[in-house]
Amino acid sequence: MHINISPRASNRLHAISSGDNNPNLALRVSIESGGCHGFQYLMDLTDLGKSPASEEDTVFQGDKGEKVVVDEASLELLNGSTVDYTMELIGSQFKITGIPGATSSCGCGTSFDIKL
């Protein structure tokens, strides 16, 4: 099981961690049912020093020390996808791209349908 971290996401996570002077910062990604297409992914920054990863979590680490944490159930749906960072006119955000098995997604980009 693997999640890729794009160079843009890697650079942004590294900049956030360096700016906060906290090497324990990680991007936590999880999937829950809901959204307009059945599933949606949620992301938030977490301090692994204060809230360590559990036994059900997998921590992926990039070349610059950046970290992405995914729980076991979410990883099964996201295996092979990529964490990316996009900059658009309406703002910038981390997003998941290339979700295997995803059959459709909504305009916001966080909700998707998947063939199980």
N, C-alpha and C positions, 0 to 999 in steps of 0.2 A: 504494500500500500504506500502510495507516495502522492504528495502535493508539491507542485513546482512553485517557485517564487520567481516572478519576472524581475529583470534588472531594475525596472522603475519601482516596483514594490520593495525590492531589496534596498535601493537607495533611500526611499522614503522612510522605511522602518529604521534603517541605520541612522538617518538624520534625526528622527524623533527620539530614539534611544540616546543618541549622543547629546542632543539638545537638553534632554532631561537628566543627563549624566546618570542614567540608570540602565545598566546592561541586562537587567532582569525583565525589561519591558518586552511583551510579546503580543502579537495579534491573535486573538482567539476567534476561531471561526466555528459556527455551529449551524445545523440545519433544524428547522422545525416545520411542522405542517402549518399551512396557512398561505397568505398572499393570494394573488389572483390566479395562480396556476398550480396550486396544490402544495408546493414547498417554497420556503424562503430561507435564505441564509442570513445570519446575523453576524456582525463583527464588532469587536470592541478591544481596546487595549487593556491588557492586564499586567500586573506586576507579579511575576512568578516568585519573587522573594516574599511577598505577602500572601499570595494565593497560589501555592505550588500546583503543578500539573498532577492530576490524579492518576491512578493505575490505568484508567480507561482512556487517558489522553495520550496522543502522540505529539511530540514536539519536533518540528522540522526546523533545521538551522541552516541559514544561508552562509555564503562565503564571508560576509562581513559581520557575522555573529547575530544577525537578525533572526527572530524566532516567530514561527507560526504554530499555534496549538489547535489541534482538532480532536474532538472526542470520537470514540470508536464508532458509534452509530453514524455520525456525520461523515466520517472518513470513508465508510462503505459507499456512500452516495457520491462523494467528491473525489474518490481515488482517480488519479490521473489528470485532475484539473489544475488550473494555474491561478495563484493569487496575483492580481495585477493592480496597478495604481494608475488611474486615469485623471487627466486634467482637461476639463471641458469648460465651455462658457458658463454653465450653471454651477460649476464648482469642481472640486477634486474629491476623489474617493478611492478606497480600495474596493475591488470587485473580483468575483470569481469568474473565470472564463474557461471554456472548453470542458464543461461538465459532461462526462461520458453518459450516454443514455438520455440526456435532456432532449425532449422533443419540441419544446416551445418555451418561450420566456416572455415576460411582460416588458413594457416600455421602460420601467424603472430599473430593470436589470437585476433585481434581487429576488424575484419570484420566478419559479420555473416548474415545468411539468417533466416528469421522468418516467421512462418505461422501465418497470421493475421486472 
